[in-house]
Amino acid sequence: MTTIFATESTTSLVSGAFAALGRGLRTLQRRRDQRLAMHALMAMDPSRLDDLGIDIQDIHHAFAAQPVGQRLGQRRQARSIGWTPNAVAA
């Protein structure tokens, strides 16, 4: 009987360790993806960023803020309130 409990306990411990490792790897991957996306945004020209409703300062601030996506989303929402379409001369 004791051996069965020890085996179940060990199995539970190992599966818990693998679950924690998986969560850690997913967190690292998400952070890497965010850094790559931020670097891609920084490479864009200012007019393209303006089309997205952000500017380079927003990106710099987002690097320092957590979570990154939430900061940029809030900034885009704030800028969209006063947005008006540009008149294009034909």
ZIGI-V406182 format. One record per pair of residues at least 24 apart in sequence whose ideal C-beta (glycine too) atoms are under 7 Angstrom apart, sorted by sequence separation. I is the first residue (numbers start at 1). J is the second residue. If there is no record, write none. Layout:
i = [I:I]
j = [J:J]
This chain:
i = [38:52:38:53:53:38:34]
j = [62:76:63:79:80:68:68]
